[in-house]
Structure formats: structure tokens, C-alpha cells
Amino acid sequence: MSGERRTDLLALAILTAIIAVFFIDVLEGRNALYLRDISHYYYPAKHVLREIVLGGEFPYWNPLLAAGQPMAANPEHEVFYPLTWLILLPSYDFGFRLLLVLHIQISAWTMYALLRSMRNSPAAAFIGALSFAMGGVVLSCLTLLPILFVLAWLPLTCLFTRRYLLERRPRDFGLAAMSLGLQMLVGEPTTVAQTGFLLGAYAIALGIRERSPRPLLRVALISVAALAVAAVMFLPAVDHAADSVRARGFTYEVVTTWSAPLARIGELLFPHFLGHHNPDVNVFWGARLYDRATPFFMSIYPGLLIAVMLIAGLVLRVRGAALTGSILAVSWLLALGSHTPLWRWLYDLGLAQSVRYPEKYLLMGVFAATVFGARVLEQMLAGDDRLRRTAMRVAAVIGALAAVLGAITMLQPDLFVRVWRPRAAEVAEMLPRARTSWLVAVLFAALLALLLRNLPMTRRRIWIALVALLVVLDLGLVFPELTPRMPASYLNEPPPLAKQLPANRQPWRLLHAIEWQSQDVAFRPYTIGTDLYWIRRHAMRPMMPARWGIRSVMEVDYDQTALRATTDFVEIAYWLAHGRKDWPALIAPMANARYLGSYEDPQTALARVGGDRRRVQPVRITVLGDNPRYFFAERVVPIRAPEDFAGSLATARSTKGVAYVEDRRSRLSGQAGLPVLHRGVVRGVRETANTASILVETEGRALLVISVTPHKYWRVTIDGAETEALKVNVGFQGVVIPTAGQHIVEMRYRNPLIAIGAAISLLSLLALAFITMRRL
């Protein structure tokens, strides 16, 4: 083994060890990551996916959420991303923890490989990889798993694409297409689009140098091949988007939510320029710059060393500065969102109506800055003394600026209050944190300037070890804020609410109203303040009930991927709730809801546990009655549109046994124009994730109401003969049993586009594997 190869292996081993040490308590199962969407969305959703697969079925359909929704076709579940299947390990908790931490490791490994392929020394590649994997953006994505999964493989895609554009070897074409295809299989469009922009920007820069459009055409060819690899995800995902609420587009206000303020650019230099992120204490003084009081990425800090190298390289116009500067400019222009007119123009042109959160576009800027910063570091280590002196001055200026800002914070606290405008109760917490943050920034800038000054006089290995230690300490101070922990029991032990409900949970659903109530001022103590995440856990905010096998209905659609029928039903129910106090009694019979979960008065609930917010049980359960999932309608009300349904509910006394049927062709009507119905009884039901078999007995022509979300890929048969499903109660379905007697109604959900996409993906992979293995 060559010395250089041994050095690479040693560098990768140290990288792996550093990350493992930072996450050792999570890997061992003592503590759990929980922040934001981890506990509320990804942990329960991945568990549902695991249970369906271990039950012997392909996860076409998710029966536990929102009365049933497509699963494999929804990219949010990453069904076709290979590493998702770590959740099938014997221990789900370990598999889920490993899934998260492994992608931090992959980020480090792939960035190291990219930087080494660019002829950087192991030292520069090590620093760049460490800064990327442990930097603010990647760690922030631990709460945004689809983005993390795509981002982790971004350096590898860049590596093979760059090598193919420079050397034009078919092997690199195949590897680039497969790597980009792997990113696409995750199904996170914004991060994939930024990958495409980075590849395209590099190809354009190379094309300008070569005076040829061929590099850009080659990137386009790689993208087409990658899309073929991801066809198994892409085809059903596009089809699902057309059926979901996203097809309607978002309002401009939703599209530009989480627009990055210009002030956030200061976070590239100072990790706490806008404040600290602490779930229990409000010390984020940049809150008023955001419409949601928090940023989309909790941090974009790449580390002080990378920031200094970036600025020094741009100032001296090191090779790659123009390309990096261009990417940074586009990245920030897009990320600013509503702070510039650009997004308004894009929205009005119809180009930005189905995407959200402009701050996402900071990814490509931070990525480019990290790669460029590592390249500048390599040039400095190679002996560029002018670059070293410039970097030293940049570090000194950053330290001086931190000292000035720290002095202002200490000597003029009123100015801090005027600039950031925090609430009066928050100032006492914020000022000490701000002063400490500036002192730490001064210290690290001084240490870096000292290291840069002494570089020519220090043995290379010692200097590299010292600067690596500085990077670890610098990023390590921010690490706890970005990856806060809870005891493992927070995720893997049933909350009190789950223990209250009966063990046999299959036949019924929970109508979980707390997300609606969280907007009510009366329940504000449940949505702000210390121990907020314990309250959320005990309230089992959607989609947490699914983790414990509890079917629910009418949850808030976090990712905006619910079918349009579901959204119509929820919007009508929400409207009804604002007009009638008895709305649950009207909604429950249609939605198979036996229990209502709603917030109890906060003062009463907190008084019961002595004000301990970690033990409070904020949700009370109300029994709504026996509302079966399959039942026969006693009365049919034909409607032509959801508006008719809403109007009827507004004046209805009861909906028990009533079916509101969207029936424009009068398929249920007799000669007199009135529905002809007979009584029926459901004798038995057998269900799996994708199927249902219902044994019924009727006295004649009858309507079986099926409280399962309608979709075009459900196939329903009566005694083996296929029949058409009707849209019933806006968000559900039903079938007409034409004759008296016993009948077997069978439902089966299959998405044919998945098989078609799988065939395309398999053939594409085989072709690319053949290209990759050829010796040319």
C-alpha cells in the first residue's frame, strides 16, 4: 500500500472517529435526536413504513394517516432510496439512529473524496470534509431528512461529473449518472435542482474556457441518464403531485415563507450573529427577521477557517473565485425570497408556485464556499505566502469586528435592544449570551490569526494538527445547539395518551384536533416556552400517533402532499368547527373516528401536575361513539361539489348513516329521481395495508360507505366483478351493492407506474453498470 493511500485511510478513519465521538450517545441508544420534524414526522412515518414491509406488503398505501394516503408515490417517505431500509434492522430505534448519523459520515467521506480528486492534499481535504460534515448546514439537515440524504451524496456527484467533463471517460459518465440518480431517488426536488445548478455552472465555466457548449451538453446527458435511474421514484411522484394539494399551487406568502434576511450573511463569519438556538430558552435575537421566528436552517456557519479562506481567496482572485462568487451571488439572491422582487416575478410567471422556503437555496452557496475554502487552504499550504498574509489579516479584521460588536453589546445594551427588538422578558437571557458569543468569536479569530502567522515557523504536521483541533473546537461549540438530545425514552416509550387508548386499535381512528387548537390564544402555554417538546410528545401531535399503531384522520398536512379529496374534507371540517360546537359529532360518523383528542384548559392540566410541563397531559380524550369504517347508508344526499356538502353540514342535525354522494349522472337514482336503498349489514372485515375484504349481506340494492380516502388506483370488486367506486362524503368512497344476498367486496390498491418505473430504472442501471465496467 502506497504512503499516500495510507494517509487517505488514516484521514478517513480520523474523520469517522470524530463524528462517531460527537454522536456516541445517540449510537449507543442512551439519547435520541428529536428536534423539529424528527420526532413529529420522520420517526413515526419511518416506523409505519417498516411495519408495512415487515407485514409482507409493498408500501403502496399508508392506512394510518389521514384516512389513508399513497406512500411509495410520496417522495417524503423515500421508499426507493436504498439506505432508507436500514429501518428494517432488528431494532427499529437503532436503524433509525444509524440512518441519521450515517449520512453525516457519508457527507464527510464524499467531500473528502471530492477534494482529493481536485488534487488537494490530505490535510486540506480533511479540513474541508470536517467543515462540511460538521458545519451548520449539514447538521441542520438532521431535522430535514430528504435534504440531508441528497446533500450527503452531492460531493460524489460533483466528483464523477467533474472528472468526466475533464477526462471524458465513459466509466466516469456511468458513475456520475448513478450518483445523481441516487440523489434523485430521494425525491427532494429543491436540493436536486441545486445539484443541477452546481453541475451546470461548472460546465458553463469549463465551456467558456474551452469555447464550446459541449460540457453543458454532457451534463444534460448525465442528468437524463440519472432521471432514468430514478424513474421508479420520478414517475409515481409526478403523478402523485398532480393528484395532491400541490397541484393547486401555493399562495405567494406560503412560497416565500422562510425567506433569508440579508443580515444572515453575517452568520458565515460568526455562528451566533443572529442568536442561539435553544428549544427551551428564547435566545435567538434574529427572530423578528423571520415570519416563523426561526430560520429554516438552524445554522449556515461553515467554520471560521473556511470563512477566512473563502474571503482571502475571493480578495486575491484565486483560481475558481469567479465561479464561487457567481454561485454565492445566485444562492443568496434566491434565498432572500420576499426581500427582493425576484420571487414575485417568478411567482407571477407561474415558475414558483409549487415550491416553498427560499432559504433552502443557501445550500449550494455554502457548499461552493466550503469547496473553494479548502482549495484556498491547499494553495496556502503549498507555500503561497501572500495568501497566508491576506488570510491572517482577514482573521484579524473578523476578530476586531467581533470585539467592537461585543463592546457595544456590553456598553450599549439599549442599542442591542433597538436593533433586534426582542421582547422585554427575553433581554435578560439574550444579553449575557450575546456578550459571551462575541468574546468567544474574538478568541477563535485571535487563535486562527496566530496560527496563520506562525505557519512558516511551525512543523507542517504540528500546524495541521493544531488547526484541525481549532476547527473541531470551533464547530463543536455550535454542535449541541444543532443536535440537542432527549433521553431515548422520549421516542421509544409510549406517551401517556397512547396508554389511555385501548390495545385493539385497528377498527377505529382518532380525530386529533389539537393542531387546529394550537392557533388559539387560550392554548398558548402549550405552544411556547420551556419544555415545549415534552408537551408536544404528550399531546402526540400528528403524526406521532402512527408510531403506536393509532389510525388518525384530519391531521395537519405538514408536507402538503395529501390527496385533494382529503384536503377538501379537512377544509370543510375546519370551516364547520368555527361555526358549530358539535362539529365532531357530525364529522366522526363519516371519518370512522371513535375518539376525539383535544387540548384541555392549560391551567387545569398544569395544576394537576404541580406546573411540571414535562409531566403534563395536555390532551383529553372524548369518546365519539361507535363509527365503523365500513357501513351501509340509510340515506343518500346527492351533491355536485364540495360546496354542497359544506352547506348541508351547516344545517344537519346528524350525519349518522347519511352518505353525501357526488353523483352527477344520477347513478343511484330510481325512476322517481330519489335514491332507492335497502338495508345492509357488514358481517366481517379483513384488512391489510393495501387491501380490504368486506363480507356484507343486503336486502336489496344498497350503498356501502367505505371511510377510506378515494384514489384512482383503488380497484374494487363485488363477488369478483370490478365495480366503480363513488366519491362519498367528499373525502371518502363507497360502492353500490346491486342485489340482495351475501357478497364479498374486495379492495386492492396498486400503483402501476411503480412497476413501469422500476423496469426503466433497472434497465438504466444495467446499461450504466455495463458502461462503468468497460475497460476503455
N, C-alpha and C positions, 0 to 999 in steps of 0.2 A: 504494500500500500504506500502510495507516494506521501511525502510530508504535507503537501497541500490538501490532500484528501483527508488525512488525519486531522488537520487543523479544522476543516469544514465539519467533520463529525464531532469534534470537541466543541466547536461553537454551537452547533445544533443541540448537543447534549446540555450545554450550559443554559441555552435559551429554554429548553424544555424543563430543566430543573427549576429555573427562576419562576416560570409561570406555575409549575406544579406547587412550589412552596407557597405562592400567593393564594392558591386555591386549595391547599391541602385539607382544610377543614371541610370544604364542600365535597371533595372527592371521597373523603373518609365517611361522609354522611353525618357528621356532627351538626353541621349548619346547612342552611339552604339559601340560595339566591331567591328573591321574592319580588323585587321591585317592579312596579308598573304592571305590564302585561304578562310577566312570568307567572304570577300566581292567579291572576284573573282570567287569563286566556290560554296561554300555551300549555301550562301544566295540566289543566283539565282536558283541553282539546286533544293533546297527545295521548292521554290516558284512554279517551274514548276510541281513538284510532287503534290503539293497542288491543283493547278488548274486542273490537270487531274482528280484527285479524286473528287473534287467538281463538275466537269463536268459530273460525273456519270459513270466513267470508272475505271477499274483497270489499274494501270500504267505499262502495259506490255511494251509500246513503248514510247519513248520520241521524239516527232516530231520537237522540236525546235532546237536541237543541232546536228551539223554535218550531215545535211540532214536526220536525224532520226537515233536513236540508241536504242538498248534494254535498258530498265530502271530497271524493277524489277529484272532482272537477273544480273544486275551490282551491286556488293556489295557496291560500293561507294555511292549509294543512300540510303542505309539502309532501304529499303522498308519494310522489315519484322521485324525490330526492333520496339517493341511496342511504346517506347517513341518518336519515330520519329513523331507520329501522333499528337503530341502537335501542330504541324504546322496547324492543322485543326481548331484551336481555332478561334473565330470570327475575331480577329486581328492577321494577319499573323506575323506582326512585334513583337508583344508581345509573340506569341507562339514560334517564333524563339529565341528570347532573353531568354525566360524561359527554352527552351531546353538546351541552353548552361549553364546557371547558375545552373539549377537543377542538372546537372551532377557534378558540383563542390560540391554541397551539398551532393549528393549521395556518392561521394568519402569520405567525412568526416564521414558520418553515417556508411558506411560499414567498414571503417578502425576502427572506434570506436568499432563496434560490434566484429570485429576480435580480437582486442587487449583485450577486456573484456573477450572473450571466452578463452583466453590464461591465464586467472587468473591475469591479470593486474588490478591495482586499477583504479578507475575512473579518477584520476589525470594523471596517466601515459598514459592511453588510450586517454584522452582528448588531451594531448600534441602531441602524435603520430598522431592522426587523424587530428589535426590542421596543423601539419608539412607536412603531406601528401597532404591534400586538397589544401593548400595554398603554397605548395612548388613549385619549379621551373618546375618540370616535368609535373605535372598535369595542372598548369596554361599555360604552353607552348602548351599543347594539346587542348586548346581552339581554336587554329588555325588548328587543326588536328582532326576533329570531330570523325571519326571512331575509332581512337586510344583512344580518351577521353571516348567514350561510353564503350569500352571494359575495359579500366583501372578502370572506376568508380565501376564496379562490381567485380573486381579482389579480393578484400578482402573478399567479401561474398563467392565466390567460395572456397577460401582458408579456410574460417571458417568451412563450412559444410564438405569439404573433409577431413580436419584435424580431425574433430570430428568423422567422420565415420571411419577413419583409427584407431582412438584410442578406440572408444566405439562400433563400428560395429553395429550401429542401422540402420535398413532399412530406417527409416524416414530421417536420415542424408544423406543416399545414394541418395534418391529421390531429396532432396533439393540441394545437390551438383551437380547432373546431370542437374537439371533445371537451376541452376545458371550459370553453364558452358555453357549450351545450350543457355541461354540468351546472353552471351558474343559472342557465335558463330553466333547468328542471326545477329549481326552487320556485320560480314563478313570481319573483318580486320585480315588477317592471321598471321601477324608477332606478334601482341600483344597476340593473342590466343595461338600461339606457345610458347611464353614466359610464359603464364599461365601454359601451359602443362609442361614446363621445371621446373617451381617452384614446381608444384604438384609432379612431378616425382622425383625431388631432395629430397623433404621431405620424400617421400615414400621410397626412397633408404636408406636415413639416418635411418628411422624407421626400415626398413628391416634389416639393419646391426645390429642394436641394438637387434632386435628380432631373428636374424639369420634365416630369412625367406624371400622368394620372394613375399609373399602374399600381402604386402602393395602396391607394384608396380603393381601387377595384379589387385588389386582393383581400383587403379587409372585408369588403362587401361579400366576397365569395366565402370567406371564413364564417361570416355571420349567417349566410344562407345554409351552409352545412351544419352549423350549430343549431339553427332553428329546426332542421330535420331531425337532429339527435333529440331535441326536446319536443318533438311532435306529440308524444304521449301526454305531455302536460299542456302544450300550447293549444291543440285543437279543442279539447273539452273546456279549457279555461276561457277561450274566446267565446265559445258557445254559451258557457255559464254566465259570462259578463252580460251577454245580450238578454238573458232571462232574469238577471238580478236588478236590484235597485240602481246599480251603477249605470245601467243603460239610460236612465233618465238624466244623468249628469248631476253635478253638484252645483250649489249656488256659488257665486264668486267669493262670498265670505267663508264658505267651507273650504274651497280650493286654496285660499290664501291663509288659512289658519296655520299657525306656527311659521310665520314669516320671520326671518332672522333680522334683528335690528343691526344697523351698521356698527353700533358700539361693540358688537360681539367680536369684531375683528381683533379687539384688544386681548381676547382670550387665547389667541395664537401665541402671545408672549407671556401672559400672566394667567395661571389656571383659575384664579378666583377673581378675575376682573369684574365679573357680574355677581359674584357671591358664591356661597357654598350650597351644596345640595345635601340636605339632611331631611329624611322623611318625617322626623319628629320635631324639628326646630326650624322655624322660618328664618333663614339667614341668607336667602337669595335676594339680594337687593336690586337685581335687574328684573324683578317680577313684572313691574309695570310696563316693561318694554314688550311683553308678550300678552296676547289675548287670552292665553290659558295660564298665565302667571308662572309658567315653567317653560324651558326650551324643549325642543324636540330631542336634540342630542344633549344629554346632561353636560357633556364637555366636548370641546374640539381641540383641546390642548395636546400638541404633539410632543411636548417636552422642550425644555429651554434650549438644549443643544441643537436640535433640529431647527428650531425657530431662528437661532443665531446664524446657523449655516445657511438657511434659506435667505435671510436678509443680506448676508455678506455676498452670497452668490449672485443675487439679483443686482446688488450695487455694482459689483465688478463684472457683471455680464458674463459669468462663467457659462461655458457651453451648456445649452439647454435652458438658459434663463428666459429666453423669449417664449419658448413653448410653455414652460412652467408659469410664467407671468400671464400668458393668454388663458391657460386653463383656470388659474386662480381668478382672473377677472370674470370669466364666464360663470364660474362656480358661484361667486359672490353675487353677481348680477341676478342670477336665477334665485339664489337663496333669499335675497332681500324681499321677494314676494310683493306684498302690497305696499312696500315702502318706495317702489318705483312704478311708473305706468306700464312697464313691460307686461306684467301678468294680466292687467286689464285688457291690453291689446290682444294678447294670446287668447284670453277667455272669450272676448267678443268675436274673434275669428273662428271660434269653435275648436281650438287646438289644446285647450287646457281645461276642459270641463269634466273630465273623469279622473283627474289626478289631484292629490292633496299634499299639503305640507311642503312648501318651498325649501325649508331648511334642510331637507334631505339632500339637496344639491351641493351642500358643503362637502359631501363625501369625496367627490373627485378632486376638489381643491386641496383638501388635507392629504389625500393620497399622493397627488403630484408633488406637494410640498415636502413630504417625507422622502420620496424617491430622490428628488433634487437635493434635499439637505444631506442625504447620505452620500450622494455623488460629490457634493462640495467638500464634505468631510474627507473623502478619499483623496481629492486633489490637494487638500491641505496637508494630509498625512504624507503625500508623495513629495512634499518639500516646497509648496507654494507659500513663501513667507509673506508675500503681500496679502494673500488671502487670510493667513493667520492673524496678521496685524489688524486687518479690517474686522475680522470676527471678534477679536479682543475689544476693539472699540465699540462694536455693536453691543457686546455683553456689558461693557461699562455704561453705555448710554441706557440700556434697559435697567441696570441696577440703579442708576441715578434717577431715572423716571420713577421707579418703584419707591425710592427714598423720598422724593418730592411728594408723591401721592400719599405715602404713609404719613409724612409730616403734616400734610393738610388734614388728613383724617384725624390725627391726634390733636392738632392745634385748632382746627376749624371744623368741629363736628357738625355745626349748623350748615356748613357748605355741603357736607355729605348728605344731610337730610334734604336740602334744597335740590340737589342733583338727582337723587334716587327716589325721593318722595315715599319712603316706607311709612307704614302705619306707626303711630306713636308707640304702641306696645312692642313693636319689633326692634326699635332702635337700640334698646339696652342689650339685645343679643347680637345685633349686627356690628356695632362699633368695635367691640373687642376682637371679633373675628376678622374684621377688615384690617385693623392695626397689625394683628399677628400675621395676616396674609402678606402684607406689604413688607414686613420685616423678613419673613422667610424668602420672599422674592429677591430682596436686596442681598441676602446671604448667598443664595444659589447663583445669582448673577456674579457676585464677587468671586466665589469659588471657581466658576467657569472662566472668568477673565484671568484669574491667577493660573489656572491650568493651561490656558492658551498662551499666556506669557512665558511659562516655563517649558513649553513643548520642546524647543530646541535643546534644552539643557537636561531633559529627563529621558531615561531609557524608554524606548518605544513601548515595550510590554508593560512597564510600570505605568506609563502615562495612559495607555489604553485601559488598563485595569481601573485606574482612578476615575477616568471619565465615564467608564461603564458603571462604576459604583455611583457616581453622581447622577447618572440617568435613572438608575434603579431607585435611588432615594427621591429624586425629583418626581417621578411618576408614582412612586409608592405612597407619597403623601396624599395624592389625589385618589388613589385606588379605593380606600374604604368608603369614600363618598359615592363612588360609581358602582360599587358592588356590595352594598350593605347586606348583612346576614340576619336571618332569623333562625331559631332552633329548628332542626329538621322536622319536628312535630308540627310546625306551622303548616307544612304542606301535606305530610303523610298521615296525620291523625284526623279523624272526622271532627268537624266543628260541632258545637252543641246543637245547632239547628238540625244537622243531619241525624243526630242521635234521637231527636224528638219524633222523627217520621218513621213509619213502620218499615220493617225489613223487606216486606214484599212491595217493591216499588214499580214493578213492571206495568200494572194496569192503568196507572194514573199519572197526571202531570201536576207540577207546582206552578201556579200563577204568581210569578215573582214581580211584585210591583215596586220594590224598593228603589230601583234605578230611576223611576219616574219621580218618586217622592224625594229623592236626593236633591232635586231642584227647589224644593220647598224650604223657605227660610226657617220654618219650625224645626226642621231636622238638620239644621246646620251643624250642631255638635257632632253629628255622625260623619260629616264630610270634611272637616278641617281639624287641625290641632294635633296634639301628640297622640301616639299610638293609633293613628288613623288606619294602618294596615291590619291591626288586630280587630278593629271594628268591622272592616270590610270582610275579613275572614269569617267572623262570627255571623255576619249578615249573609254570607255565601253569595256575594254579588255575582250576577251572571258573568262568566259561565261556570262558576265553581260548583254548582250542584251536580253537573255532569260527572265530575270526578268521583262522586259517591253513588253513581247509578240513578240519580234523580232526574227524571224527564221534566223539562220545563217548557214554558210557552210564553211568547211575548217578551223575550229578553230584549235589551237594547242591542242593536246591531252594530257592534264596535267597528268591525272592518268593512261595513257597508257591502256585504256580499249576499245578503238574504234574498230569496226569490221575491219577485214583485208582489205575488199574491200574499205572502207573509207581511210585507211592508204595508200593503193596503189594509189588511186586517188590524195590524197593530196601530196604525194611524187612526183608524176609526174607533178602536177601543180607547185610545188616548183621548180622543175628542170626546167620547162618551163619558169618560171619567171626570171630565171637567164640568159636566152638566148634570150627572146623576150620581148620587152617593151609592146607589145599589148596583152600580155598573158590574162588579164582579159576579153577581148573581145572574146577569144577562150574558156575560161572556163565557163563564165557566162551562155551561152545558154544551156549547159548541166546540170548546177547546180541550175537552177531556181533563179539565182541571178540578181536582178534588180538594186541593189546599191552596190557600192564599197566603203568601208571605208579604207582610207589610211592616213598616217601621212602627215601633212603639214610641210613645212620648219619651224623648231623651231624659227628662228629669226623673221620670218614674223608673226607667230602666237603669239609669246610673245610680239612683238612690238605693236600688235593690242590692247593688254590689259595692256600696260604700264609695261610689265615684271611681272605681277601678276600671278604666277603659279597656284594659286587657282581658277582663272577665265579663264585661257587659254582654248581654244577649239582646241585641237591638231589635230583633225581628220577632213578631208574634205570628203564630200560625192560626188561621181561621179555616175550619172545615166547611167546604162549599157544597158538600153533598156527593152522591154517587153519580158521576158523569162519565159514562163509558166512552171508550174510544170508537166503538162501532155500535150504532143503534139505528132503529127504524124511525123515520119521520112520521109523526102523527098529523102534521100539517105542512103544506108546501106554500111558500110565498114566492112567486116568480119575480125576479128583478132583472134589470137590464144593465146596471152599472153599480159600482160600489156606493155611489151617492144614494141610490135607492135603499141599499142595505142600511146605511147610516140613518136615513130618515125613518125607516121602520123601527130601528132600535130605539130611537129617541122617544118613541111613544109606546113601545112594547111593555106589557105587564110581565111577560115571562117568555123565555126562548126555549124552555124545556120541550123537546120533541118537535120543535119548529125547524124547518130547513128553508133557508133563503137561497133559491137556485137561480143561477144565471142561465136563463133558458129563452134565448131569443127566437128559437124555432118551435116553441111550444111542444117539446118532445114529451112532456109529462102530462099534457092536457088531453081530456076526452072531448067528445063532440060538443059538450056544452061550454068548453073553454075553461073548465075547472079541473084541477088535478084529481085523478082517480087513484086512490091509495087504499091498501088493505093493511092489516096489522102483520107484524113480523116479529120474530124472536131470534136473537143471537144465541146459538146453542154452545158454541165453543170457538176459541181463537188460539192459533199457534202463530208466533211471530219470531222473525229473526231480524237482523239489521236491514236486509234488503227485501224481505218477503213477509207476507201475511197470508194465512189461510183461515177463512171465517166460515164456520158451519152455521147456516141460517135456515129458518123454517117460516114460510109465509102462508097467508090465507088467500093470496092473490097478488096482483101487481102491487109492488111496494118499493119504497126508496130506502136503500141502505146508506146511511150517512157514515162517512169514513173521516175521522178527525185527524187526517194526515195531510200535510201540505201537497197540493197538486203540482205535478210537473209532467212535461211531455214524454218523459221516459218511463213513467209508470205504465205497466201493462196489466190490465185487469181482465180476468176471465170468470165466467159463471158456468160451472159444470164443464170446464174445458173450452168453452166457446168465448172468444175475445169479445169484449163489450166496451163501449165508450164510457169513460168516467166524466161525470158532470162536475162543474165547479159549484161548490156548495158553501154557503156562509162566507163567501169571498176568499177566505184563506184555507179552505179545506175541499174535500171532494166527496162524491157519492156515486152509486150506481143503481140503476133500476132493475129490480128482480121481476122478470116479466110474468112469471106463472106461480101458482100455488105449489106447495110442497117443500121438501128439503133440498137445499142447494149448497154447493161449495163455491165460495167466492175466493179467488186467489189473486194476490197482488205480487208483482215482481218488478224490481227496479234494476235496470241495466242501462248504462250509457254506451251506445255503440261506437261513439267517437274514440273511446279509450282503446278499444281493440284496434281500430284503424290507425290511431296514433302510435300505438305500441309496435305495430308492424313496420311503420315508417321509421320509427326510432331504431328498431333492431336492425333493419337493413342498412340504415345510415351508419350505425356503429360498426357493423361488419365491414362496410366499404372503407370507413376511416381506419379501422384496425388493419385492413389489408394495405392501405397506403402507408400507414405508420411502420409496418413491419418490413416493407420492401427495402432492399439494400440498394439505394440509388445515390 
